[in-house]
Structure formats: structure tokens, C-alpha cells
């Protein structure tokens, strides 16, 4: 499908739901977003879109989910928290998740033989394809984009940041990681650290990393190791270890936006991404 067709499909869906050019707030709506992938491939990704009470282009918060995630609505509260602050928000489901096309292909392999690079590249392709499609929409300010990722989504948006795409001004990495097992934790976590080191060599988009102190999947020690490797290559980033959240801090981002907004507000203000 040509670019014009992709734009028409998404714009028509937004107009039908009362979200395009009305200045009114509508509940978040799901739709299919055709995206272009490397080597001429295409995919239809499920996306949840929420828009602010304003007309004209708005800064975009592209939200990338973790694993496993079966429903785009897990991140509805996070999306609406961005909308309340003037963003257009889009939660993008990668291939093999929710109602997106394709099969799941982000497994890192067996413990003892991990490959974190391949699934990260697959996720990056999906997110970068969705970014390009959304930046073509008239309701998006293509030059004011924030990438926000949770868990495996945090790694995915970091991989996109390593490509330094035009218009992306900042990255929020919430509890980013990959390869966690309920029994045994992250196998070969040193390979995850090396992945972040490689991404940091190229990334020049400012990033804020946030991990709850009681994150049982990617705790403060591993977070610090990944972060130190990432910034060693010159990537501009800040790490915040947040106060414990609930019984398991890994769910902070989707479950409690009111808790983490004070952490990210100074960062977004510096980037001129918050509405005046």
C-alpha cells in the first residue's frame, strides 16, 4: 500500500471515531497501521491512538509494550496520561502480539545460548516502521516525537534511538530488559549488557532510564550495568532508580502513570516536549 493509502486509512479511522480535527477528546481507539519493514516486507500493526483536546499537529508519544502482552489496552492509562499533557499517543503492538500480523519472533533462544541481538532488531524494525507511518499523519508533529518503551519495549526504543531517526527528541526507557525467566532470572545477562554497549555507541538521542527499586525482573544492579555500558559509548542518558512500587516494581509504567510523571517531567521539559 502506498504512503497515501496508509495515511488515508489511519486518518479515516480517526475521523470516524471523532478524533480527527474536532478539538474534542474521544476514548482511545484501536486500528490497523500498515507499515514498511526492511527488505520490502510489510506488516499490519495494531495501534491504540489517543489524542489531546487541541487541533493541529501534536507531539507524538509512541509507546512500545513489553513481553508478554496480549492486549494493547494494558497501556491505555499510560497513553491517556500523555494525552492529558498535550501529546498524541500511539501504543504500537509489534508483530506477533495482540492483533498485529505475523507470528511471535522475539524469543532470545535457550538459556545458555542467548541471542539478544536478533529479537531486538526485529522489534526495532517494527517500531521504526510504525514511527515513519505515524510521522506521515497530519495530526502528528513529526519533529517532536518521544519514544517510550516498557521492558522489552524499552530495549526496542533504545535500538531505534541508535539509528537517530529525524524528529525523535527523546527516549523513555522504563524497566528495559529482555530474556527474563521466572526461575533463574536473566540467563547470560552479560550479553544483554553488551547489547546495550553496542547501541550506546551510535545513539545520540537523549534518554531517561527509570527502574523501580523492587523490579524483580531487571533490578537496580543489572539496570546500572546496562546503563553504564550504554553511556560508555557516548549515548546521552540519565538513570533514575525509583522508589519501590507495589509488590513487584516491574509494572510501574503501565499501572501507575501518576507515580512516574514527576520523574519524567523535568526531562520532557528540557526537551520542550510538554505543552505550554
C-alpha angles and dihedrals in degrees: 000000000000123000091256090053092050092050092046092051095052095040091050091051091051093047091049092054093047094250102112122085096335101106088227129120116241128182114268111277132203124225142156118267117198109215136183118236132191121289092026096296123144135199139185109228126195111236132182112212127196123177134198129242096268140087127238129032117335131194110270127233107196107197121203120198133223133238128301100025122150100173132048088211091073085083098041094106091051091048093050091049088060091045090054087059097051102271129126102228128206124184106201121202112209124224113296095022128102111331096333118124124256133042129283110278106161101094111131095214131247123332108269092030104056124168111190095165099066098051090043091054091049091051091045091054091053094047094044091048091051090047092055092047093049094046087060091061118103092225092060125081095222092198096056109057130151122195114208120183134179124207107320085007089060090058090046095054090045088055090051090049088056087065090052095218116203115263097022106121101172148005131218112200109191114190091330117193145115138216102035118164122195087226114045100008120230112354114218093003088173088072089055089053090051091050090056090047090056093047092049092057090069106025116102099162112110111252138191117204118199127185128170114238090237097048101141095192102049106011129191095273095055091039090055092048092051092045095049090051091048096052093041088078093053102268111151106235144138127211123214122187104203127208117274113284121207119307094317119025096202091088096057097110101053097033107043118028091160088063098052102036093083087056095054102034096085090048094050091044091056089052092050090238099128119088115254 
